[in-house]
Amino acid sequence: MGIETLIYEGKAKKLFSTKDENILIQEFKDDATAFNGQKKGQILNKGVINNQISTRLYQYLESHFISTHFLKKVSYNAMEIRKLKMFKLEVIVRNIAAGSICKRENIAEGTVFPSPLLEFCYKDDSLGDPFITTEEILEKKLANAKEIEIIRKMTLKINALLKDFFLRRNLKLVDFKLEFGIGKDKSIRLGDEISPDTCRFWDATTNEKLDKDRFRQDLGGVENAYEEILSRIS
């Protein structure tokens, strides 16, 4: 395909155009950030590992009829993806209490929710990606009612599929973030990535944290945690 031009660089990934205007190259970086970029560092081989993890999980979801932007892995740290018009939304799914919700709702970390909690955030780093209601989404024209409903249904199906996938590998899917966009065919597709950067994973036996919380909380063993996730799903 051939990489042509860097068109976007974020905190964890770069996007390059290709000769086909509907196809991009998504390259994963070793850079690590937390708390909306306030904490910065690097995690050795994170780009390589997250590319492999995301590839495996996109292939799994596609095999269960979830439309994604993934086309194929093209190098150790990059994948070929469909170009999407992204919604300026992040969708957070919480199965177990961890992170900000514990402080916000004054509940103990590890509390299991009877059913998954789904939250929308307005994707804007300058505002700190604040929570947003469906009414605000409609008012700001970030998505229409039909699109919101499709995103909700896709998110809950993705959660069910991934919870089962990880539990069979002795991992708890605590919570995670998803992003969606619209493709050339006008269908809504899952974009971005699925990795220890965007998910919280706990060992199902010990509750050991195996994700970016080890970086956020200075727990050490960050590289080993990412490698452990990859080894369990490979």
N, C-alpha and C positions, 0 to 999 in steps of 0.2 A: 504494500500500500504506500509506504513511504511517508515519513513525517515531514511536514512542510513548515508550519509556523506555530510558535507558542501563542496561544490565544487567551489563556487564563492560568494564573498560578494562585492557588489557595494555600491554606496552612498545611495540608497533608497531600495534595495532589497537583499535578499540572495537566492541562489539556492542550493537545496539539491538533491543528487541522490536518486533513489529508487531501488527496486529489479528488476524493468524493466528498462533496459538500455535506452529505448526510451521515458521514462516518468520522469519528474522532479517535484519537489515541489518548487514553487516560493513564498517566504515569504516577506511580505512588512514590512518595518521598519518605526519607528517614526522619524528617523533622517531626517533633512532637510538641503540641501545645495543650494547655488546659486553662480553664477559667477565662474563656473568650480571649485567649492569646496572652494573658497576663503572665503565665508561666511557660517558658520555652526550653526546649532541649532537643536531644536526638536519641533515637532508639536504634541500636545497631541492627541493620537488615530489616527494619520494619517495612520498608517499601516492598521488598521481595516477599516477605511473609504475608503482608496484607493483600498483595496481588494474588497470591496463591489461594489464600482463604476466600477472598471474594469470588474468584473464579469458581472454586468448588461449590460455594453456596449459591451463586447465580445459576450454575448448571443444575443443581438440585431443584431450585425453585422453578426453573424453566421446565424441568421434567414433570412438574406438578401443575403446569399450565398457568404459571405466574409470568406475565410479560415483563421483561427487564431490558435494560439498554445493552446488556452484554452480548458480544459477538464471538470473540475468541481472545485467548491470551497470546500476545505477540512477542513478549520478551520476559525476562526474569522479573521485571518490576512494572510491566505495562500491559494493558489490554486494549483491544479494539472495541469501541462501543458505538451504538447509535446516537446521533445527535438528538437531544431532546430540548424542548422549551420547558425549562424547569419552573415548577410552582415555587413561589417565594415562601415556602412552608417547610417546616420540619415536623415530622410526625413521631411522637415519642410513645412507646408502648411499655407499660410497667407491669410485670408479673409479680415482682417481689420488691418491697420497699428498700431503696438505696439512694444515696446521693441527696439531691436537693429536696426531694419530697419528704424526707425524714425531718428536716428542719422546718420546712414549710407547713407540714401537717402535724408535726410533733408526734411522729410514730417511730417505733423502733426499727432500726435496720434489720432486714430479714423477715419482716412481717409479710406473709403471703396474702395477696389480694384474692378474694373469692372469684373474681373474673378480671381479665386484663383491663387496666386503665389506659385510655387513649387520650393524648394531649396534642394540641397543635401549637406550634411556635411560629412567630413571624421571623423569617430568615433575614436578619439584618444585624451584622456584628456590631455596628456603631450603637445600636440600641440594646445589645446584649441578648438578641434572639428571644424577645419576650413572649409569654403565653398570649394566645389570641383565641377568641371565641369564634364559633361558626358564624355568628351574626356579624362580627367584625370582618371575617374573611369575605363574606358576601358584600358588605358595605364597601370594602376596599377593592372589590373585584379581583381578588387574588385567585378565586376559583368560584365556579357556580355551584348551585345545590346538587346537581347531578354528579359533577366531578368530585365534590366532597364525599358523597355517598359511595362512589366507586373507590375512592382512596380509603375510606373506612373499611369497606368490605375486603379490599386487597390486603390492607394492613392486618386485619384480624386473621385472615387465612394464612398470611406469611408467618404471623406469630405462632399459630397452631402447628404449621409445618416445621418451623425451626425449633420450637420447644421440644417436639418429639424427636427431631433429628439429633439435637444436642443431648437430650436425656439418655438416648441410646448409647451415647458416648460418655456417660457419667458426668454431664455438665448441666448446670442450671442456667437457663437464659433469664437473667434477672430483669434487665430492661434493655432497650435499644432505640436507635434513631433511624428513621427512614426518610428518603426524599424521593419525590416523584416528578415526572415530566410528561409532556405530550410529544409523541414521535411524528414522523412524516406521515404515517398512516392514520393520524389523529387519535390513536389509542393511548391510554394512560399506561405508562411503564415505570417500573422501579428503576431508579438511577443511583448515583453516588457509589457507595461501597457498603459491604457488611464485613466487619472485622472487629478485633478487640479495641480499635479506636472508637467505634460507634456502638458497641454492645458491652454490657457487663456480663461476664461469665464467672460463675463460681463452680468449683469442684463439688459434685453432688454429694460426696461423702464427707468432705472436711470443710466445705464452704470457703476454701482458699480462693482468693481473688486472682483471676487469670486474665486481666484486661488492663486498660489504661489507668484504672484507679491506682495501680502500683506506682505509676508515674505521678499522678495527681497527689497521692498521699505519702510519697517518698518511702514506699515500702521495700524498695529494692527488688531485684530479680525480674525486672520488666521484660528484658529480652527472653528469658527463660519462659515466662508466662505466655508470650506470643508464640514462641516455638512449640509450647505444649498444646495450645489450641490447634495449631497446624497439624501436629503429629496425630491428634485424636480424630481429626476429620479426614485425613488423607487416606 
